[in-house]
Amino acid sequence: MLSVSEAAKILGVSISTLRRWEKEGKLIPDIRTKGGQRRYKLSSLFPELKRKQDYRRKTIAYARVSSSDQKEDLERQKKVLELYCASNGWDFEIISDLGSGINYHKKGLKKLINAILNDEVGRLVITHKDRLLRFGAELVFAVCEAKEVEVVIINKGEDTGTFEEELAKDVLEIITIFSARLYGSRSNKNKKLIENMQKAVEDATRSQD
């Protein structure tokens, strides 16, 4: 962000000219500080730079399922993303993951976040919010907002197809991690707790069927 004096110097005009342009609506400061000082983005001073930057940034469609037995759903997600992006005329890349929604270390997710941080992404497309992360998706969205990445969520309703099953598996993973820390990964108490939870998850899944 550039101050008024820095912006005026880059444009080769006086500070009073910048203030006049603001009154005329020709060049509005991008933000004002808490003290009321004007700040400008370089892309606002030279719009052609933003156009070139946006041209280089790509659309990434992200798909995820929790486990390998949900590969059919993963392919369905990818097909939905493919059709949606193509129908909007976007050049796009699909990144997919097999892994829990509470796992922040998935290969595809790390690749996506690194691309966003490196200003390589102009648009992120997902079928549902939970496809990104079960918890913490809002943090990624905040990074997207800071990086001026458009986030497109195709279906903002509940992902009813696999929601209950995946949520149960995510809860089981959380309990597994914390019980291992509490009792030790090899303790009989830990194993018994995990077995009981697995049975409860299987019973819940069968009742949904």
Secondary structure, 3 states (H helix, E strand, C coil): CECHHHHHHHHCCCHHHHHHHHHHCCCCCCEECCCCCEEECHHHHCHHHHHHHHHHCEEEEEEEECCHHHHHHHHHHHHHHHHHHHHCCCCEEEEEEECCCCCCCCHHHHHHHHHHHCCCEEEEEECCHHHCCCCCHHHHHHHHHHCCCEEEECCCCCCCCCHHHHHHHHHHHHHHHHHHHHHCCCCHHHHHHHHHHHHHHHHHHHHHC
